[in-house]
Amino acid sequence: MADVRSVSITEEGCNNNSLRREQLIIGRRDMKRITVFLTATVLMLLVCYRWESPIQPQLLGFSAFTSLQPIPTKQDSNKTNLYESKDVRSLEDIMREAATEEKTVIITFLNRAWAEPNSIFDLFIESFHVGQGTKRLLRHLVVICLDEKAYSRCLKVYPHRCYFLKTAGVDFSGQKNYMTQDYLKMMWRRIEFLGSLLKLGYSFISTDMDIMWLRDPFPRLFSKGDFQVSCDSYNGNSMDKRNLVNTGFYFVQANQRTVKFYNYWYSSRSRFGGKKDQDVFNKIKHDRYITKKLGLTIRFLDTVYFRGFCQMRREMSKVITMHANCCFGLQNKIFDLRQVLEDWNAYISAAGTVDGRKMRWRSPDHCWGRVKKTKKTRV
């Protein structure tokens, strides 16, 4: 009996050992499964974090565009909150309403310094009203406001096409002196925003507000050309990249080439530290990436039609836009642009001639005088 019991105990011990081994094997398999699951979960979280993290470098795209929605202001018991009113719509709604049948819009930017009454904004809007064939273009104009004061003023002057573009940590409300850090941030914020519009499929004319629209520019744009830009100095050849561009006025056709070009343009700001968008464009327009790989077609607009104070032409019969370029100082711009509109109204009233003589623009002496003084000071 003792032998039988001994054998039984031994067999029972063997069975228990086999059971433990099987449990151990199953436990190890479960641990492997758990480890694989946890590893996969961690990797997915890391990927999501990298995609969403604001500190990661990003090219222009929809991830950048999500920050362009209207930002509510803090509640004020004594004031109506502008950004919660029924008139506020998303940017896409505004663009959809403003776009032409070809999905093209006119974009300009406004901050508080230029939004003051009797300032640049008023002159800009007035030019559309007094220009030939330009008043109807106002339905396609969208004013991108860079601060709350500009947005509030825009709603009073031009209520249907105002959009408040919030930029965290930057105050764009005051006058931004040429080439200061805030000025550069403002210029590059504009490029970032316009690149996002291309992603949405909108072609656009980007126009500075110190440009007077006196005739409809669309008939004078080239039928083919991804990027068409005005010039400070034009040499007569619309294909020659030696033309000195001025990005105060340009037309961009929405397509894959221009989307990639804007990515390249915006990212190139780090290659040329301290340069504004226009200066960087003048640098990269010769790059092989743009000319060969992208195949971007750039056309330069004739200053006979798209004029400015830099290369002033006195005849008035062909002018489309007049830009207060080569001009420093807000008050100088206001004075000489008001003179432009006075000359234009006189030209229209007199049908282009006075006593048989063709009318001509007066010199923008406030702007030119300041430029001459600046040059003398530098010498």
C-alpha positions, 0 to 999 in steps of 0.5 A, spaced: 500 500 500 505 504 501 508 503 494 502 504 491 501 511 495 508 513 493 507 512 486 500 515 486 503 521 490 509 521 485 504 521 479 500 527 482 506 531 483 508 530 475 501 532 473 502 538 478 509 540 475 506 539 468 500 543 469 505 549 472 509 548 466 503 549 461 500 555 466 507 558 465 507 557 458 500 560 457 502 566 462 508 568 458 504 568 451 499 572 455 505 577 457 508 577 450 501 579 447 500 584 452 507 587 451 506 587 443 499 591 445 502 596 449 508 597 445 503 598 439 499 603 443 505 607 445 508 608 438 501 610 436 501 615 441 507 618 439 505 618 432 499 622 434 503 627 438 508 628 433 503 630 428 499 634 433 504 637 437 505 645 435 513 645 436 514 640 430 516 644 424 510 644 419 509 646 412 503 650 410 497 645 410 490 644 413 494 643 420 496 650 419 489 652 417 485 650 423 488 656 427 485 660 422 478 660 425 475 666 429 477 666 436 472 669 441 474 674 445 473 675 453 466 676 455 465 683 457 458 684 461 458 692 458 460 690 451 457 686 445 462 680 444 463 681 436 466 674 435 459 671 438 454 675 433 450 672 428 454 676 423 460 672 424 462 666 419 467 661 418 473 663 413 470 658 408 463 661 408 466 668 407 471 665 401 465 661 398 461 667 398 466 672 395 469 667 390 468 668 383 465 663 378 472 661 377 473 660 385 478 667 385 478 672 391 481 678 392 485 678 399 488 684 403 490 685 410 488 690 415 491 692 422 489 698 427 494 703 424 491 703 417 484 702 419 483 709 423 478 713 420 481 717 414 487 713 413 489 708 408 483 703 409 478 709 407 482 711 401 483 703 399 475 702 399 474 709 395 478 707 390 474 701 388 468 706 388 471 711 383 475 706 379 472 704 372 469 697 372 472 696 379 466 697 384 463 691 382 469 687 384 468 689 392 463 683 392 470 679 391 474 682 396 475 679 403 479 684 408 483 679 413 484 683 420 490 682 424 487 685 430 481 686 434 481 694 433 482 693 425 476 688 425 471 692 429 473 698 424 472 693 418 465 691 420 463 698 420 466 700 413 465 693 410 461 689 414 460 683 409 467 681 408 471 681 414 475 676 417 479 676 424 486 672 423 488 671 430 496 670 431 497 667 438 503 671 442 503 677 437 500 684 437 499 687 430 495 692 432 500 698 432 504 701 426 509 696 424 516 700 422 519 697 416 523 691 417 522 691 425 521 684 428 514 685 428 513 687 421 517 681 419 512 677 423 506 680 420 509 679 413 510 672 414 504 671 417 500 673 411 504 668 406 502 662 411 495 664 411 495 665 403 498 658 402 493 655 406 488 658 401 491 655 396 490 648 399 483 650 400 483 651 392 482 658 392 486 662 387 487 670 389 489 677 388 493 679 394 493 686 394 496 691 399 492 696 402 496 702 399 494 700 392 489 704 389 484 700 384 483 705 378 481 699 373 479 692 373 486 688 373 483 681 370 483 683 363 490 685 363 493 678 367 496 673 363 492 667 360 497 663 362 501 664 369 501 660 375 504 666 379 504 673 376 507 679 380 507 687 380 514 690 379 518 696 383 522 696 376 520 693 370 525 692 364 519 690 358 520 683 358 514 679 362 518 673 363 525 676 365 526 674 372 531 680 373 525 684 373 525 687 381 518 684 383 514 688 388 509 683 392 504 688 394 500 686 388 500 679 385 495 673 382 496 666 384 493 660 380 491 655 385 494 648 383 499 643 386 505 647 383 503 653 387 501 650 393 508 647 393 511 653 391 508 657 397 511 651 402 518 652 399 517 660 400 515 660 407 520 655 409 525 659 405 525 664 411 529 660 415 535 660 410 535 668 409 534 670 416 531 677 417 529 678 410 521 680 408 517 675 404 519 680 398 526 679 398 526 672 399 522 671 393 527 675 389 532 670 392 529 664 390 525 666 384 532 663 380 532 656 384 532 650 380 527 647 385 522 652 382 524 653 375 526 645 373 522 641 379 516 645 380 516 648 373 512 654 376 511 659 371 512 666 373 510 672 369 512 680 371 506 685 370 508 691 366 508 698 370 505 701 364 499 698 367 500 696 374 504 702 377 507 705 383 511 711 385 518 707 384 517 707 377 512 713 376 509 714 369 505 720 368 500 718 363 493 716 366 490 713 360 492 706 361 493 705 369 490 700 372 493 700 379 497 705 383 502 703 389 505 707 394 511 704 394 518 707 395 515 711 400 516 711 408 511 714 413 504 713 413 502 720 413 506 721 407 502 715 403 496 718 406 497 725 403 500 722 396 494 717 395 489 722 396 492 726 391 492 720 386 484 720 387 484 727 386 487 727 380 483 721 378 477 724 379 479 730 375 481 726 369 474 722 369 470 729 370 474 732 364 474 726 360 482 725 360 483 732 357 484 739 359 484 745 354 486 740 349 492 737 353 492 730 356 492 730 364 498 727 367 499 725 375 502 730 379 508 728 383 508 724 389 512 729 393 511 727 400 513 720 398 519 722 394 521 728 398 522 723 404 526 718 400 531 723 397 532 726 404 533 718 407 538 717 401 542 724 403 542 722 410 545 715 408 550 718 404 
